[in-house]
């Protein structure tokens, strides 16, 4: 870019009108109040307010008649998809990396026996992996501190 173009860009980027707010200063520092609803949501609720029972009845009737989309809507409200459940496994005490292999064996056995789902095993394995990473970091910190102590004595 030529210096002439740079000068034009600089002039164009300057504010043309004065503002009562400084750059970086919000005109509403508190933001929207908690619980404020979007205008579109309020309009939809107003439109549906009188007809909500009729709409619900219509969807249920379509589900009863075999409309699978309506059935899915109804079932998702009655019994929403499970987002996770509490799983109890008898995992060993994990003090080092070797304990993680035993813990992973317990998880694999639980899946094989049908006590937990493969998805639940994946979630547990992620926790075990994070634990392994923490143990590795702790061990590295200990080793580095020992090497620094040896180096300081020499």
C-alpha positions in Angstrom: 0.0 0.0 0.0 1.2 3.5 -0.7 1.5 6.1 2.0 -1.3 8.0 0.3 -3.7 5.0 0.7 -2.6 4.6 4.3 -3.5 8.3 5.0 -6.9 7.8 3.4 -7.6 4.7 5.5 -6.5 6.6 8.7 -8.8 9.5 7.9 -11.8 7.2 7.1 -11.3 5.2 10.3 -11.6 8.3 12.5 -15.0 9.0 14.2 -17.1 11.5 12.3 -19.4 12.5 15.1 -18.7 13.0 18.8 -19.9 10.3 21.2 -20.7 10.6 24.9 -18.9 7.2 25.4 -15.2 6.7 25.3 -13.8 3.8 23.2 -14.0 0.7 25.3 -16.7 2.1 27.7 -20.0 0.3 27.6 -23.3 2.3 27.3 -24.9 -0.4 29.5 -22.2 -1.7 31.9 -24.7 -3.8 33.9 -25.9 -5.6 30.8 -29.3 -7.1 30.3 -31.0 -8.0 33.6 -31.0 -11.7 34.5 -34.0 -13.5 33.1 -34.7 -11.0 30.4 -36.4 -12.9 27.5 -35.7 -12.4 23.8 -38.4 -10.3 22.0 -39.1 -13.1 19.5 -39.6 -15.6 22.3 -42.1 -13.3 24.0 -44.0 -12.9 20.7 -44.2 -16.6 20.0 -45.4 -17.3 23.5 -48.1 -14.6 23.1 -49.3 -16.1 19.9 -49.4 -19.6 21.4 -50.9 -18.6 24.7 -54.5 -19.3 23.9 -53.8 -22.3 21.6 -51.2 -24.2 23.6 -53.7 -26.9 24.7 -55.1 -27.3 21.2 -51.6 -27.6 19.7 -50.5 -30.1 22.3 -53.6 -32.2 21.8 -53.1 -32.1 18.0 -49.5 -33.3 18.3 -50.5 -36.1 20.6 -53.3 -37.2 18.3 -50.9 -37.2 15.3 -48.5 -39.3 17.4 -51.3 -41.8 18.2 -52.2 -41.9 14.5 -48.6 -43.0 13.7 -46.9 -39.8 12.8 -43.3 -40.6 13.9 -42.2 -37.0 14.0 -45.0 -36.1 16.3 -44.3 -39.2 18.4 -40.7 -38.1 18.8 -41.8 -34.7 19.9 -44.1 -36.1 22.5 -41.6 -38.7 23.8 -38.8 -36.1 24.0 -41.0 -34.2 26.4 -42.2 -37.2 28.4 -38.9 -39.0 28.6 -36.0 -36.8 27.3 -32.8 -38.6 26.1 -30.7 -39.5 29.1 -27.7 -37.2 29.5 -25.8 -39.5 31.8 -26.3 -41.4 35.0 -24.4 -42.1 38.1 -22.2 -45.2 37.6 -20.7 -47.2 40.4 -17.6 -49.2 39.8 -15.2 -50.7 42.3 -12.0 -49.0 40.9 -8.7 -49.5 42.6 -7.0 -46.7 44.5 -5.0 -44.8 41.8 -1.6 -43.6 43.1 0.5 -44.2 40.0 0.3 -45.0 36.3 0.3 -48.7 36.9 -2.9 -48.4 38.8 -4.6 -46.8 35.8 -4.2 -50.1 33.8 -6.0 -52.0 36.5 -8.8 -49.4 36.7 -9.2 -49.5 32.9 -9.5 -53.3 33.2 -12.4 -52.9 35.6 -14.1 -50.5 33.1 -13.6 -53.0 30.2 -15.0 -55.8 32.3 -18.0 -53.7 33.3 -18.8 -53.1 29.6 -18.3 -56.8 28.7 -20.7 -57.8 31.5 -23.3 -55.2 30.5 -23.1 -53.3 33.7 -22.3 -50.0 31.9 -22.7 -48.9 28.3 -19.8 -48.3 26.0 -20.6 -44.5 26.1 -20.4 -44.5 29.9 -17.1 -46.5 29.7 -15.7 -43.8 27.3 -16.6 -41.1 29.8 -15.0 -42.9 32.6 -11.9 -43.6 30.5 -11.6 -39.8 29.8 -11.5 -39.2 33.6 -8.9 -42.0 34.0 -6.8 -40.4 31.1 -7.0 -37.0 32.8 -5.9 -38.6 36.0 -3.0 -40.2 34.2 -2.0 -36.8 32.8 -2.0 -35.3 36.3 0.1 -38.2 37.7 2.6 -37.7 34.8 2.9 -34.0 35.6 3.3 -34.7 39.3 6.1 -37.2 38.6 7.8 -34.8 36.2 7.7 -32.1 38.8 9.2 -34.4 41.3 12.0 -35.5 38.9 12.8 -31.9 37.9 12.9 -30.8 41.5 15.4 -33.6 42.3 17.5 -32.7 39.3 17.6 -29.1 40.3 18.6 -30.0 43.8 21.5 -32.1 42.5 22.5 -29.3 40.2 22.4 -26.8 43.0 24.8 -28.9 45.1 27.4 -29.0 42.3 
